[in-house]
Amino acid sequence: MSSRVKVRIRCRQCGENFVLKGIRSKGRIDTGFKRCLCDNDRELDVEELE
């Protein structure tokens, strides 16, 4: 079963923050987020919010 969660994604290169809603399924959270505005797609901190 999947559930919706709020997620904060922070770029470690430029410090930009994004708050998105995602779907938790099978232990993963999928938000559809691909890359930051600075073109970074690897160095990201993902934190689940309440």
C-alpha positions as CSV (number, residue, x, y, z in Angstrom):
1,M,0.0,0.0,0.0
2,S,1.3,3.5,-0.8
3,S,0.8,6.6,1.2
4,R,1.5,10.3,0.5
5,V,4.2,12.1,2.5
6,K,5.7,15.6,2.5
7,V,9.4,15.7,1.7
8,R,12.1,18.4,1.9
9,I,14.9,18.1,-0.7
10,R,18.1,20.2,-0.1
11,C,20.8,20.6,-2.7
12,R,24.3,20.3,-1.1
13,Q,25.9,22.3,-3.9
14,C,23.9,25.5,-3.9
15,G,21.7,25.2,-0.8
16,E,18.4,25.4,-2.6
17,N,15.4,23.9,-0.8
18,F,12.3,22.2,-2.3
19,V,9.3,21.0,-0.4
20,L,7.3,18.4,-2.4
21,K,4.7,15.7,-1.8
22,G,5.7,12.2,-2.7
23,I,4.4,8.7,-2.6
24,R,5.9,6.1,-0.3
25,S,5.9,2.6,-1.7
26,K,8.1,-0.4,-0.9
27,G,10.3,1.6,1.4
28,R,11.1,4.3,-1.2
29,I,9.7,7.8,-1.6
30,D,9.0,8.9,-5.2
31,T,8.5,12.7,-5.8
32,G,9.4,12.8,-9.5
33,F,12.2,15.2,-8.6
34,K,15.0,14.9,-11.1
35,R,17.6,17.7,-10.5
36,C,18.2,21.0,-8.9
37,L,18.2,24.4,-10.6
38,C,22.1,24.3,-10.5
39,D,21.9,21.0,-12.6
40,N,22.9,18.9,-9.6
41,D,21.2,15.5,-9.6
42,R,23.4,13.5,-7.1
43,E,24.3,15.5,-4.0
44,L,20.8,15.9,-2.5
45,D,19.6,15.5,1.1
46,V,16.1,14.1,1.3
47,E,14.1,14.4,4.6
48,E,10.6,13.3,5.3
49,L,8.5,16.0,7.1
50,E,5.5,15.4,9.4
